[in-house]
């Protein structure tokens, strides 16, 4: 199904029956990354999955977006579908959006943050050297209209996500990646579960500990054989944890 947002057409899918659970994928993914969760949980829950603008079957956005723009898209879609107090599961970039969405609207029953982005990393001197070098060369190439060198500079700079993105999504990534959500975390006053791979090299486990520290009602569940995608690498454990979290008695026991 297609939703006409202010920034482009958004693809979404609804399946199952029961309380609503919203699945928000991470950067570079799309809603199909949750296919096993949808398959296994839709007998008890209505699952809403979304392709963010710039990914999957959704349009590229009409302009570079920031996190608040993505939050507005989610807010408009849930209002359109008349969804109140859903359970929201966000992975990585999707977790970043889930946090800002809840702080803005308070429209969630529970947050499940899986390897969530949102803590601004501490940067060393090498990082700032690369950034300033990139900005300096970019300015020179633009001034001298050296388009081939500028294109190569973009291709060879930044993370793999940045290198693989088109220009509008490169600009979007630059807007969203460095926003620090730490000041917002104390405003999350609903049950929040942090599901994290201990070997995560994209959003390190120490961020999970900070989330747990700053979110008043947060529980941390560690996946000891996973990196950034525990819902794939430890699929059975992940589904088991989800079932316990979503049961009326909450989370009990060890996994």
C-alpha positions in Angstrom: 0.0 0.0 0.0 1.1 3.6 -0.7 0.8 6.6 1.5 1.3 10.1 0.0 3.6 11.9 2.4 4.8 15.5 2.1 8.2 14.3 0.9 7.2 11.4 -1.4 5.3 8.2 -1.7 5.8 5.8 1.2 5.2 2.1 0.9 3.8 0.2 3.9 2.2 -3.2 4.6 -0.3 -4.3 7.2 -0.8 -8.0 8.1 -2.1 -10.1 11.0 -4.6 -9.5 13.8 -4.5 -8.1 17.3 -2.6 -5.2 19.0 -0.6 -3.1 16.6 3.2 -3.4 16.4 5.0 -1.0 14.1 8.4 -2.1 12.7 10.9 0.5 11.7 13.9 -0.6 9.7 17.5 0.7 9.8 19.5 2.6 7.3 20.3 0.7 4.1 17.5 -1.8 4.8 13.8 -2.0 4.0 10.8 -3.7 5.6 11.7 -7.1 4.2 14.5 -7.3 6.8 11.7 -8.1 9.3 10.1 -10.9 7.2 10.6 -13.6 9.8 9.3 -11.4 12.6 6.2 -10.6 10.5 5.7 -14.3 9.7 6.1 -15.5 13.3 4.2 -12.7 15.1 1.3 -11.9 12.8 -0.9 -14.6 14.3 -1.1 -12.5 17.5 -0.4 -9.0 16.4 -1.3 -6.6 13.6 2.1 -5.8 12.0 2.7 -2.5 10.3 5.9 -2.4 8.4 7.2 0.7 6.5 9.8 1.4 3.8 11.4 4.7 4.7 11.7 7.3 2.0 14.9 6.5 0.1 14.6 2.7 0.7 12.8 -0.3 -0.6 9.6 0.4 -2.5 9.3 4.0 -1.3 10.2 7.0 -3.3 13.5 8.9 -2.9 12.6 12.0 -0.9 12.0 15.2 -2.8 14.7 16.9 -0.7 17.3 15.9 1.9 15.5 15.0 5.1 16.4 15.2 8.7 15.2 13.0 11.6 12.3 15.3 12.3 11.1 14.9 8.7 11.0 11.2 9.1 9.2 11.6 12.4 6.6 13.7 10.6 6.2 11.0 8.0 5.6 8.4 10.7 3.2 10.6 12.6 1.2 11.4 9.4 1.0 7.7 8.5 -0.2 6.6 11.9 -2.8 9.4 12.0 -4.0 8.3 8.5 -4.3 4.7 9.7 -5.9 5.9 13.0 -3.4 3.9 15.0 -3.2 4.7 18.7 -0.7 3.4 21.3 1.1 0.9 19.2 4.1 -1.1 20.2 7.0 0.3 18.3 10.1 -1.7 17.4 12.9 0.2 15.8 16.2 -1.1 14.5 19.3 1.2 14.3 18.1 4.3 12.4 14.5 3.2 13.0 15.2 3.3 16.7 16.4 6.9 16.3 13.1 7.8 14.7 11.1 5.8 17.3 12.7 7.8 20.1 12.0 11.2 18.6 8.5 10.1 17.5 7.5 9.1 21.1 9.0 12.2 22.7 7.0 14.4 20.3 3.7 12.5 20.3 3.7 10.2 23.4 1.8 7.8 21.1 3.3 4.4 22.0 2.5 1.7 24.5 6.1 0.3 24.5 9.4 0.9 22.7 11.6 -2.0 21.6 15.0 -0.5 20.5 17.2 -2.9 18.6 20.8 -1.8 18.3 19.4 1.7 18.2 21.2 4.8 16.9 20.9 8.0 18.9 24.0 8.4 21.0 26.5 10.7 19.4 29.9 8.9 19.2 33.0 10.5 20.6 35.4 11.4 17.7 39.1 11.2 17.7 41.6 13.6 15.9 41.8 11.3 12.8 38.0 11.7 12.3 38.1 15.5 12.4 41.2 15.5 10.0 39.2 13.4 7.5 36.2 15.7 7.8 38.1 18.9 7.4 40.1 17.5 4.5 36.9 16.4 2.8 35.4 19.9 3.2 38.5 21.7 2.0 38.8 19.5 -1.1 35.1 19.8 -1.8 35.3 23.6 -1.7 38.3 23.7 -4.0 36.7 21.3 -6.5 33.4 23.3 -6.5 35.3 26.5 -7.0 37.4 25.2 -9.9 34.4 23.2 -11.3 36.4 20.0 -11.2 33.3 17.8 -11.4 35.1 14.5 -12.0 37.4 15.0 -9.0 34.4 16.1 -6.9 32.5 12.9 -7.9 35.4 10.7 -7.0 35.8 12.5 -3.7 32.2 11.7 -2.8 32.6 8.1 -3.9 35.7 7.6 -1.7 34.6 9.4 1.4 32.5 8.3 4.4 31.0 5.0 5.4 29.8 2.3 3.1 26.3 3.6 3.6 27.4 7.0 2.5 29.3 5.7 -0.5 26.4 3.6 -1.6 23.8 6.4 -1.4 22.7 8.7 -4.2 23.3 12.4 -3.7 20.0 13.3 -2.0 20.4 10.3 0.4 24.1 11.3 1.1 22.8 14.7 2.2 20.1 13.1 4.2 22.6 10.8 6.0 24.7 13.8 6.8 21.7 15.4 8.4 20.6 12.5 10.5 23.7 10.7 11.6 25.2 13.1 14.1 22.1 14.2 16.1 22.5 13.3 19.8 19.3 12.1 21.4 20.8 11.8 24.9 18.9 14.8 26.2 15.6 13.2 25.2 16.0 9.8 26.8 14.8 10.8 30.3 11.5 11.8 28.7 10.7 8.2 27.7 8.4 7.2 30.5 7.0 3.9 29.0 8.5 0.4 29.2 11.5 0.3 26.9 13.4 -2.8 25.9 16.9 -2.7 24.5 17.9 -5.7 22.4 21.6 -5.6 21.5 24.3 -7.7 20.0 27.4 -7.6 22.2 29.7 -7.6 19.2 27.9 -4.7 17.4 30.5 -2.6 15.6 28.0 -0.1 14.1 26.2 0.9 17.3 28.5 -0.4 20.1 27.2 -2.2 23.2 28.4 0.7 25.4 25.6 2.8 23.8 23.1 0.2 25.1 24.4 0.8 28.6 23.9 4.5 28.2 20.4 4.0 26.9 19.7 1.9 30.0 21.2 4.5 32.3 19.1 7.4 30.9 15.8 5.8 30.1 13.9 5.5 33.4 12.1 2.2 32.6 14.6 0.4 30.4 15.5 -3.3 30.3 18.6 -4.5 28.5 18.6 -8.0 26.8 22.0 -9.0 25.4 22.6 -11.2 22.4 26.0 -12.8 23.0 26.5 -14.2 19.4 25.4 -11.1 17.5 26.6 -7.9 16.0 24.2 -5.3 14.6 21.4 -7.6 13.5 20.4 -9.9 16.4 17.0 -10.5 15.0 18.7 -12.3 12.1 21.8 -13.9 13.7 20.0 -15.1 16.7 16.5 -15.4 15.2 15.0 -18.0 17.6 16.2 -16.2 20.7 15.0 -12.9 19.3 11.5 -14.3 18.7 11.4 -15.9 22.1 12.4 -12.6 23.7 9.7 -10.7 21.7 7.1 -13.2 22.8 8.0 -12.7 26.5 8.2 -9.0 26.2 4.8 -8.8 24.6 3.1 -11.2 26.9 0.8 -9.8 29.6 3.4 -10.7 32.3 6.2 -8.9 30.6 9.8 -10.2 30.5 10.7 -13.0 32.8 13.6 -15.4 33.0 16.9 -15.6 31.2 17.6 -16.2 27.5 
